[in-house]
């Protein structure tokens, strides 16, 4: 294996620019995976593409802990022309989440003071309901000593947790009848299922609060004889999802209610070793560190389902630009994020040395 090489600022920008030029909507990440593998190998990491299509890189620097840096390659559909305007780099995925992923690759290559093993995962299908890439990593890798998830948090902010999610599908069929008949029609029953869900969640339901469920009507279609409605509910830690589904099923006869996907919420404390290392690193770079929780979900949820590993989320980029037609990242923030991640790796190495690991 070649010796890992610190990636210069211009090369780091070139890396991200190259990643943005390769479209990688969910289920079509293979070209980007090959590019990322080549980039990691060029930086001195060993790298491969696994059975799920994830690009996985690794660097070993003697005995010590294993730290995993996991971001995702896939994006939502839609073209954002790749261009640089001043200190802003535009492109689909600049924020969500090629910017954080590229920062992780650069940090892994540049963490010459870290003793141990760094694994960089460029995951597929995070933007889908099943997160197949992260599930494959969870299945095939031993839990690392520490885990950093790469999502846009803002360069001075650490994300401590995410809401969970319940995806529901309601299907209903009715016998054909005249529109003026008093019996409920399929389309009416589908619409009624949504109002029943809102009633069960109560008036406090909101996407603006981490401690409350937040419902979304994802789709509704059909007619007099058949209809389908899809709902997604973001749920806080400790939420009783089974009781909600049972209650809604009881209110939506004669249709069929199906749980398509369910992911629990996750949250760590400010004293989590990863959160603490990131906080120290932000301060060391002259930033004013903050911590927050998010009302969406990420691969942090998927891995926290089974791993009790210390973990937190960090990445450069303004998350309000996720999925937008103006998606871009400020290059000074991107480079700041690389330095934060590099320093955080050193902090984690020192932490585990003190712990005797």
C-alpha positions, 0 to 999 in steps of 0.5 A: 500500500502506498503512504497516505498523502495529505490532500492540498486545498486545491486538490480537495476542491478538485476532488469535490468538483469531480464528484459533482460532475458525476450524476449519482441519483439513488440506484445509479451511483456506480460511476461515482463509486469508481471515481471515489475508489480511484480518488481514495487509492490516489490518496494512499488508501486501500479501496474497493466497491462492496457487494451493495455498491458502497465505495469503502476505503481504509488506512491503517497507521499501526495499532489503535482504535477503528474510526469509521467516517460514513457519508453517502454518494447518492442524491435526489434526482434533478440537475443543478449545473456544476459551476463555481461562482466566487467562493461557491461551488454549485451542483447536485449533492454539493451539500447533501452529501458529496461535500461532507463525503469529500471532506471525510476522504481528505481528512482520512488521508491527512490524519497523519497523527492518528494511530489506528484504523480509519474506514471511509464509507461512501454509501449508496441509497441513503436517500431511499427508504431502506438505506441499503448501503448503510444496512450492508455496512452494518451487516458486514462490518464489526462496530467501530470504536467511533463513528462520524456520519457525514451530513451537512450540519454547518461547519461549526455544528455537531448533530446529536440525533435525528427523529425516526420514521414510519412510512405507511401505505393505505390501500382500499377498494370499493364496489362500483357505484354511482357518485351520488350514492351515499356509501363512501368511495375509495378516494374518500376513504383514502382522504379520511385515513389522512385525517384520522392519522392527524387526529391520532397524532394530535394538535401538537404534531409538528415537523418543527419540534424534535420531541413531537411527531411530524406527519407528511402526506406523501401521495394520494391517488385513486378514484371511486373503486380503488385508492392508495395513500402514502404517509410518512411520520417522523417520530421522536425518541420513545414514540410508541409506533406500534400503538399508532399503527394499531389505532390507525388500522382500527380506524381505516377499515375496510382498507389495508394499512401496511408499514413499509419502513420503520426506523427508530429515532437516535440521540447521543449526549453532548459528552459522547466521545465523538460529539466531544471530539468534534466540538474540540476540533471546531473550537481549535479552528476558531469556530464557536461550536454548537450542537443540535438535533434534526427532525429528519433521518439519516444513516445515523438512525440505520446504524444506531439500530444495532450499534451502540458505538459512540457517534455523531454527525458532522459535515460542511454545508447549509442543510437548508439547501438540501435538494434545492435547485440552488444547492451549493457549498461555500468552499471556505466552509468545505475546507474548514470542515476538512480541518475539523474532521482531521483534528477530530480524528486526532482527538479520538485517537488521544481519547482511546489512548487514554482509555487504553484501547 
